[in-house]
């Protein structure tokens, strides 16, 4: 009995690992010529307080001393297998003067669950887990591409709602392999053998107890992650983290009009759009019938014929 109890205690820390504190960050520039948003890059971030997301400066920087005109945050879900939803508008609040660190804040009132900070110095061989939103490359297959595909589809068809269902949170495991100091700034970094890809930038390293160790900032030539130990920038986050987010108002106003195009429709137009969607679903059902052998119910057939006749009578619906 005691042996089973001890085994349970060893397993419990893995159950407490952070999930909803993680965010995918989608970076946009405003294009005045076309009056639309242009996807620039994507990265990861971590909620270190109720309304502050810590990420890398290079994730949100679009040029020398220039930062993203507009950001969307995609919060990780409670279930690890669930995709994020990119629907939280945000802007850059602060950038660290020497380290590759920035603070992102939402434009509308939000209250995020925050990570639990680690107060233990990691030693060589200590286990770590890296959380983020990488995209797969030719060498490694882990990561996801649904967020990128969703925004690419929106750019081709801006009539879609700008509320993308995107990637799943990715976790890679490893251990501490080295600690070293940046001699130019005096900040300490920890090297691990937990693998990362493009998109992991700004993500988080956690210890075996689920406590937050630091921000994933670099990778070595073999794809191993290197993170900046958070305790060194905690005071900076407290001092500069409450600054208001910077963003282009015209970009935010544009987002508010396209995040759900139905909000601009009249009640009649909404009903017409709902009828179109039902018709499309029935068309798909009839297509499935020829492949699977299933047939529509009489009620579905009557509805399908009614909608088809209504479409013809309206000359294109």
Buried (B, 14 or more C-beta within 10 A) or exposed (E): EEEEEEEEEEEEEEEEBBBBBBBBBBBBBBEEEEEBBBBBBBBBBBBBBEBBBBBBBBBBBBEEEEBBBBBBBBBBBEEEEEBBBBBBBBBBBBBBEEBBBBBBBBBEEBEBEBBBEBEEEBEEEBBBBBBBBBBBEEEEEBBBEBBBEBBEEBBEEEEBEBBBBBBBBBBBEBBBBEBEEEEEEEBBBBBBBBBBBBBBBBBBBBBBBBBBBBBBBBBBEEBBBBBBBBBBBEEBBEEBBBEEBBBBEEBBEBBBEBBEBEEEEEEEEEEBEEBEEEBEEBEEBBEEEEEEEEEBEEEBEEBBEEBBEEBEEEEEE
